[in-house]
Each structure stands twice: as C-alpha cells, then as structure tokens.
Amino acid sequence: MSGFNKVVSSYEEAMAGLTDDMTVIAGGFGLCGIPEGLICEIKRLGVKGLTVVSNNCGTHNFGLGMLLEHKQIKKMVASYVGDNTEFERQYLSGELEVELTPQGTLAEKMRAGGAGIPAFYTATGVGTLVAEGKEIKEFDGREYILEESVTGEFAIVKAWKADKVGNLVFRNTAMNFNPVAATAGKITVVEVEEIVEVGELDPNEIHTPGIYVNRIIKGNFDKRIEKITLAKT
C-alpha cells in the first residue's frame, strides 16, 4: 500500500499479522453481513487459540462455524449460541469456552472499546447468571452491572461500499454489528462489495469514517439466504 490507499489485492495481505491466541472482533448477525472471505482466510491460515467476539458463531459449515470445525477458536464471546451443532458439542465437551453476553451489552462492549471507554454500567442481566462475579452499583434506586469493553488485535467487517481511504457505507441489515466492530480492532480489515474513488461517496451517507480502517479488500459474496424462484411455464 502507498499513500492513503488502504486497498489490498489478496486475502493473504488482508489478514497479514494474525497469529495464534489473538482476539478477533467479527461483524455480522447470523449469516447476514459477515466477512465470509476473511473468515475463509483465517481458516486457511490455520491459526489456533483464538478468542472470537461476535453475535454468534455462524452455522456448522459456514461463517465462523468453519473455524470451530477446525478447532481454531478457544473462546467465543457471543449473544446467541443456536443453529450450530458443532458449537454445542464443543461447549458441552469442555473443548470450547463460552462467554454468553446479552446482545445489546455485546454491541456496547464493542462500541465502548472503540471509543476508549474501559467499562460501563448496564441494568441488563441484573439478578441473572450474567451478573455473577461482576461489580454491581446502585443508581437512583436501580442496580447496574459493571461490564468491561472489548477490543481485539483484529476486527473483521463486511461493508457495502468503501472508498480507497476506508470510508464505509453499510447496507440495510448489514448495519448490525459491523459499524461497532469496525472501531474495536487494532487492525480493522473490511471486505466490501464495491470500492470507489475518494470523493465518490456522499459525506452525509458515510457510516464509518476511514480513520478506523486499516485494510480494504473487494470480496465475492454468496447470498445464501436468497432463493431463486422460477415462474411456471
């Protein structure tokens, strides 16, 4: 890369520097808005002992679930653990550590981490297993849990459009965890559908400024939820 151009030409270059035992923050929700090519590259690299922070762990054969299949994830911090039989098997057998986190709390952990806020109080989870071992403080007669923010050595994100300096536009429900995940990585890598020249994006439509982004790669995406329906002749 030269100058301010953050575009890389290969997945190998996009994920350069990822090694064993790192923490990876991943955008996406289910199979919606996931950086599938970057996940495949992590699988190809074969790194082990990863802590992955994401809403969920995909399915057993797609998304982050592919990393579970190859025993690359040591700990999963997520808000949903269904739809993945291998996830269930590894957790019940003690092969995988799981930190189940309420969905809004998980999003705020990423946002706070990206904003440089080390911890915050939330009422979500008070009186449940979520609160065990955590500081509880009362404000205006209501109890709140102290939750620590999260950051990672890498954040992997899926966006719709990017310009060459990393300004991002997300489309529809891919807005899920991607914008907050993009702020929480020391190295943030973004896989996009389209890369445009600087100045082509309307500044009023940019969701994540390029200051948070280190590398951009144009990907090819498998829209697995879409179904082709043919009219009867």
Backbone torsions as a table, in degrees:
resi	resn	phi	psi	omega
1	MET	NA	143.6	178.4
2	SER	-132.4	150.7	-179.6
3	GLY	61.0	-134.4	-179.2
4	PHE	-101.3	6.1	179.8
5	ASN	-74.0	118.0	-176.4
6	LYS	-102.4	7.8	-177.5
7	VAL	-78.0	130.9	174.3
8	VAL	-112.5	157.9	-172.1
9	SER	-101.6	-6.8	-178.4
10	SER	-143.2	154.5	176.9
11	TYR	-67.5	-30.5	177.3
12	GLU	-60.9	-43.8	178.0
13	GLU	-69.4	-35.9	-178.3
14	ALA	-61.8	-38.5	-175.8
15	MET	-106.6	17.6	178.7
16	ALA	-59.0	133.4	178.7
17	GLY	101.2	-11.2	177.0
18	LEU	-73.6	126.5	-178.9
19	THR	-132.8	175.6	-179.6
20	ASP	-55.4	148.9	170.6
21	ASP	69.2	16.1	176.5
22	MET	-86.2	166.2	173.8
23	THR	-103.3	130.3	180.0
24	VAL	-118.7	123.6	173.5
25	ILE	-93.6	126.4	-175.6
26	ALA	-122.8	130.1	174.9
27	GLY	-78.3	172.0	178.5
28	GLY	112.8	164.4	-178.3
29	PHE	-146.5	110.0	-172.0
30	GLY	65.5	-122.8	174.4
31	LEU	-106.3	9.3	-178.3
32	CYS	-91.9	123.2	175.2
33	GLY	70.0	32.2	179.1
34	ILE	-95.0	146.1	177.6
35	PRO	-81.8	74.5	-167.4
36	GLU	-64.0	-36.1	178.6
37	GLY	-67.2	-37.3	178.1
38	LEU	-68.4	-36.9	176.2
39	ILE	-64.1	-42.0	177.9
40	CYS	-61.8	-36.0	178.8
41	GLU	-68.3	-38.2	175.9
42	ILE	-61.7	-41.2	176.6
43	LYS	-60.5	-45.0	-178.4
44	ARG	-64.1	-37.3	179.8
45	LEU	-65.2	-29.6	177.4
46	GLY	74.8	17.2	179.8
47	VAL	-64.2	149.0	-175.2
48	LYS	-123.2	168.7	173.4
49	GLY	69.9	24.5	-176.2
50	LEU	-75.8	144.7	163.5
51	THR	-101.0	121.8	-177.4
52	VAL	-115.0	129.1	178.9
53	VAL	-112.9	113.7	-178.4
54	SER	-161.5	161.7	-178.5
55	ASN	-54.8	-42.3	178.4
56	ASN	-154.5	-175.3	-173.3
57	CYS	-114.9	35.1	176.6
58	GLY	64.2	-156.5	175.1
59	THR	-106.6	176.8	-174.1
60	HIS	-65.1	-20.4	-176.1
61	ASN	-128.1	14.1	-179.7
62	PHE	-152.0	153.6	-178.2
63	GLY	67.8	-148.4	-177.5
64	LEU	-62.0	-19.9	177.5
65	GLY	-59.1	-26.0	178.2
66	MET	-65.9	-30.4	178.5
67	LEU	-73.7	-34.3	174.6
68	LEU	-63.0	-41.6	-177.5
69	GLU	-56.9	-31.7	-178.7
70	HIS	-104.5	18.9	175.4
71	LYS	55.0	40.8	-178.6
72	GLN	-94.5	-16.0	-179.1
73	ILE	-101.8	125.7	177.1
74	LYS	-90.6	-40.2	-177.6
75	LYS	-138.7	136.5	178.5
76	MET	-118.8	122.1	174.3
77	VAL	-104.4	112.2	-170.7
78	ALA	-149.6	166.4	177.2
79	SER	-108.1	-6.2	-178.5
80	TYR	-146.6	135.1	-174.9
81	VAL	-125.6	14.1	-178.8
82	GLY	-86.4	177.1	175.1
83	ASP	63.4	21.1	-179.9
84	ASN	-144.4	98.1	-175.6
85	THR	-65.7	-33.3	179.7
86	GLU	-71.4	-35.9	174.3
87	PHE	-57.8	-49.6	179.8
88	GLU	-59.4	-45.0	-177.5
89	ARG	-63.3	-46.4	-178.2
90	GLN	-65.9	-37.6	179.7
91	TYR	-67.0	-47.2	-177.7
92	LEU	-67.0	-26.8	179.7
93	SER	-88.6	-3.3	179.2
94	GLY	83.5	9.3	-179.9
95	GLU	-81.0	-19.7	-173.9
96	LEU	-130.0	129.4	174.4
97	GLU	-87.7	134.3	-177.5
98	VAL	-126.2	130.6	172.6
99	GLU	-114.8	100.9	-177.6
100	LEU	-81.3	124.7	-172.7
101	THR	-129.2	132.0	176.3
102	PRO	-52.8	145.4	-170.4
103	GLN	-60.3	-46.5	178.7
104	GLY	-64.9	-37.2	177.5
105	THR	-64.3	-40.8	179.9
106	LEU	-63.8	-43.5	177.9
107	ALA	-61.9	-40.8	-180.0
108	GLU	-70.5	-32.5	175.4
109	LYS	-59.2	-42.6	178.6
110	MET	-68.3	-46.6	-178.2
111	ARG	-61.5	-44.8	-179.7
112	ALA	-64.6	-40.7	178.1
113	GLY	-59.5	-43.6	179.2
114	GLY	-67.7	-26.1	-179.2
115	ALA	-89.9	-0.1	180.0
116	GLY	79.1	19.8	178.7
117	ILE	-97.5	116.8	-172.4
118	PRO	-72.9	-25.3	-177.5
119	ALA	-163.4	165.0	-179.6
120	PHE	-154.4	161.6	177.9
121	TYR	-101.3	140.8	176.4
122	THR	-144.3	147.1	177.4
123	ALA	-81.3	-14.6	-177.5
124	THR	-66.2	125.1	177.7
125	GLY	97.3	-5.7	178.2
126	VAL	-60.3	133.0	179.6
127	GLY	81.7	7.8	179.0
128	THR	-121.3	180.0	177.3
129	LEU	-61.2	-25.6	179.7
130	VAL	-58.5	-30.8	-175.0
131	ALA	-84.8	-10.7	-175.0
132	GLU	-60.3	128.4	176.8
133	GLY	79.0	5.8	-178.1
134	LYS	-110.5	150.8	177.8
135	GLU	-66.6	136.1	177.4
136	ILE	-121.1	132.2	-178.7
137	LYS	-132.7	147.2	-178.6
138	GLU	-99.6	132.2	174.4
139	PHE	-127.6	124.2	178.6
140	ASP	50.2	40.6	175.4
141	GLY	81.7	5.1	179.6
142	ARG	-121.9	141.7	-178.4
143	GLU	-86.0	143.6	179.8
144	TYR	-134.6	146.9	177.8
145	ILE	-95.2	139.7	171.9
146	LEU	-85.7	117.9	179.2
147	GLU	-112.5	134.8	177.7
148	GLU	-84.2	144.5	177.7
149	SER	-74.9	171.1	179.1
150	VAL	-127.7	145.4	169.7
151	THR	-140.0	165.7	179.2
152	GLY	-141.6	161.3	173.9
153	GLU	-62.4	-34.6	177.8
154	PHE	-129.8	145.8	165.2
155	ALA	-122.9	134.3	178.0
156	ILE	-118.6	130.9	-166.7
157	VAL	-138.6	148.6	174.0
158	LYS	-113.3	127.3	175.8
159	ALA	-127.5	165.9	178.0
160	TRP	-81.7	-56.9	-179.5
161	LYS	-129.0	150.6	171.3
162	ALA	-143.5	148.6	166.6
163	ASP	-93.8	177.0	-169.2
164	LYS	-72.8	-10.2	175.5
165	VAL	-101.5	3.8	170.6
166	GLY	100.3	5.2	173.1
167	ASN	-65.8	134.6	-169.8
168	LEU	-119.2	144.8	170.0
169	VAL	-124.9	127.0	176.6
170	PHE	-101.9	153.6	-175.6
171	ARG	-116.6	125.8	172.8
172	ASN	51.5	-129.7	-172.4
173	THR	-73.9	-6.6	173.0
174	ALA	-70.1	-4.0	172.3
175	MET	-68.6	-14.5	-175.0
176	ASN	-35.4	-100.6	-178.3
177	PHE	-95.5	-6.0	-173.1
178	ASN	-61.8	-46.9	-178.2
179	PRO	-61.1	-40.5	-179.6
180	VAL	-75.0	-35.9	177.3
181	ALA	-61.5	-36.5	-177.1
182	ALA	-62.1	-24.7	-178.0
183	THR	-88.5	-12.6	-166.8
184	ALA	-99.7	4.5	-179.6
185	GLY	-106.0	143.3	171.5
186	LYS	-65.9	-36.8	170.5
187	ILE	-122.5	116.9	-179.9
188	THR	-107.0	122.8	-178.5
189	VAL	-113.7	129.3	-175.3
190	VAL	-120.0	128.8	175.2
191	GLU	-102.1	126.3	-172.0
192	VAL	-127.8	160.9	176.1
193	GLU	-82.7	-29.9	-175.9
194	GLU	-147.6	135.9	175.0
195	ILE	-113.6	129.9	-178.5
196	VAL	-121.1	168.3	179.0
197	GLU	-73.4	155.5	177.0
198	VAL	-61.2	132.1	-179.0
199	GLY	101.0	-14.5	-178.9
200	GLU	-79.9	-24.4	178.6
201	LEU	-84.3	136.0	175.1
202	ASP	-67.9	122.1	-179.7
203	PRO	-54.3	-28.8	-179.9
204	ASN	-74.8	-12.6	-177.2
205	GLU	-106.7	0.1	-179.7
206	ILE	-76.4	127.1	-179.3
207	HIS	-90.9	-37.7	179.6
208	THR	-129.4	122.1	179.7
209	PRO	-72.6	151.8	-174.5
210	GLY	-63.3	-14.3	179.1
211	ILE	-60.0	-25.3	-179.7
212	TYR	-85.8	-11.3	-169.3
213	VAL	-106.4	134.3	179.6
214	ASN	-104.9	-36.8	-176.0
215	ARG	-142.0	144.7	179.2
216	ILE	-131.0	138.7	174.6
217	ILE	-138.5	141.3	176.7
218	LYS	-84.0	125.0	-177.1
219	GLY	-111.3	171.2	171.9
220	ASN	-117.3	126.9	-169.7
221	PHE	-115.5	140.8	177.9
222	ASP	-97.3	106.6	-178.1
223	LYS	-81.2	82.0	-170.6
224	ARG	-69.9	-21.8	-177.2
225	ILE	-81.7	-23.3	-179.7
226	GLU	-73.1	144.8	177.9
227	LYS	-125.2	138.7	177.6
228	ILE	-87.1	124.6	178.0
229	THR	-116.1	123.7	-179.0
230	LEU	-101.8	136.3	177.5
231	ALA	-72.4	144.9	177.4
232	LYS	-72.4	137.7	179.8
233	THR	-100.1	NA	NA
